[in-house]
Amino acid sequence: MPRFDTHSNPHPSVGADNFSLTVEAVLHLTGSMTIVNEVISDDGVTLDLAGQRVIDGWKDQGNTLYTSSTTLA
């Protein structure tokens, strides 16, 4: 599974504040699979998986760990 680390900013040309990151992926499953997501966010995060919101932490906050586990068939 992909891993994205953006501890300060996603690219040197982008400032450390006031940016967003959108990632889209297509998974080709051969059977049932449990997807575990961990996101550390400062000032908001949402994560949708298979059309469902699995993490909803869109708020002003310090670094906060969000975790979700979803089984896809």
Secondary structure by P-SEA (a helix, b strand, c coil): cbbbbccccccccccccbbbbbbbbbbbcccbbbbbbbbbbccbbbbbccccccccccccccbbbbbbbbbcc
